[in-house]
Amino acid sequence: YCPAGVYEIVGEETGDPKFVINAQNCVHCKTCDIKDPTQNINWVVPEGGGGPNYPNM
């Protein structure tokens, strides 16, 4: 459910699936925190506390 593809499973075609987190893709939309029913993701703002400035979002 991540729109930026931060969380993915790779290696499924080889039979050795691994969970990978691509933190560099994160756009800080907080979908992971909102959509996680078990609330096991601890979402924190990036350094500085203000987050990125995306004027068109």
N, C-alpha and C positions, 0 to 999 in steps of 0.2 A: 504493500500500500504506500510505499515511499515514492513520491513523484520524481525524486532526483536519483533514484537507484542506489541509495546508500547501502542497503542491505540486499545481498544476493547470494545465491547458492551456485557455486561453480563446480565443474567436474562431474556433473550428472551423467554425461554421455560416456565417461570412462568407468562409471560405477564407483567412483571415489568422491562423493559429494562433500564439499566443505562450505561452511558458512563464512562469508567475507563481508567485512564492513569497510565501505569506501567513504571514510569521513570527509575526504576532500570534496566530495560531491554535494555535501549538505548545504541547503539554502536556508536553513533555520526556519522552516515553515511550521514546525512543531506537530506535524501530522503523526509522527511516531508516538508522541506522548498522548495525543488525543485518541488515536485509533487502537492503542494497545489495551485490550480489555483487562489484562492482568496487572497493568501499571508497573511492569518490571523494567521499563526504560527510564532512567533518571536523566531528563532533558535539562541541560544547563545552557545559559547564554554564552556566547563566545567572549573572549577576553575584552574587558572594557565595560561589559554589561549592557551597552546600548545595542549591540548587534549590528549587522550590516545595513546599509541604507539602500534599499531597493525601491526606487521611486515609482516603478511601474507595476508593483505587485499589490 
